[in-house]
Amino acid sequence: MPFTNNKIEYEEPFTPPGTPISVIASFSKDGGVKPLYFRYDTPTQTMDVKIEDVKVVNPLPLVGSDFSCTVMVGDRQNTVILRYMKREDRWFLLPPG
């Protein structure tokens, strides 16, 4: 899943899909969770990405949740899927598709 800071440049992520990633999230007093930012690596830099909107939350019973999120990197809008694994307290960037 490529992200770039301009229209012309294309850079493949170095973080393989399914690898744990760093996420800043908000946890409500009712037990809900909402991702706010995530970080991933490319061959040349580490990208911090702000999550503009969480479109869909798919609960995974006894496991966690998948979050379909809209992000902006430079002038490009992308949709990413983040998986929160509750037992492991880990986040994963899932492959597109």
N, C-alpha and C positions, 0 to 999 in steps of 0.2 A: 504494500500500500504506500504509494509515494506521496510525500508532502513536500512542498517547496515554498520558498519565500518570494518567488516571482513567477511570472507566467511561463517563461521559456525553460528554465532550469528543471531538470528531472533527476531526482535522487532516490534510489531504492533504500528502504529502511534496512538498517543493519540488525535491528532487533527482530529475530524470526517470529512469525506469528505463533502464538501459543506459549511464548516466553513470558514469565512474570515481568510486569512493568510497575513503575512508581506512579501512584495516583494520589491526588489530594481530593478528599471527599468530605461531604457533610453528612453527619448522622443525626437524625431527629430523635427527640425524646420518646417517640412512639416506635422506634426501631427501624425506621426507614433509612435508606442510604442513597446519596446522590453524588455521582462523580462530578468534580469541578474542573480539574486539570489532570493531564497525564504527561509522562515523559517517555521518549523513546530515542534510540540511537540510530544515526546514519553513519556511513563510513567516515564522514568528515566532521560531524558535530552531534551534540545532544540537543534534541528539540523539546521545548516545553510548549504544550498545546492546551489552549483554553477550550473547554467544552461550552459551546454556545447554547445548546438545548439538548435535553434528553427526550427523544421522541417516543420511544417505546421501552418499557421495562417488562422483560419476560422472566417471571419467577421460575427457578429450577428447584422443585421441591427437595428439601433436605440437603441441597448443594449450595445454592446461591442465586444469582440473577444475572441475566444478560441485559445490557443497556445499549440501545441503538442511539447514538449521539451524533449531533451535528457539530462540526468543528470548522474553524476558519484558520487557514495557514496562509499568510500573505493575503492575496486576493482570491484564493480558491476555497470553495466550500466543499467539504467531504463528509461522508457518513462513515462512522467507525462503530464497531461492536466491541464493547468492553465486557468482560466476564468477571464478576466478583465471586470468589469461592469463599463462602462463609467459614467453613471449618479450618481452612488454611490461612484465612485473613490475607489473601493474595488477589491481585488483579491481573488479568491477561488481555492482551490485544489479540482478537481473533482474526483469522484470515478473511479477506473480503469474499463475498459471494454467498 
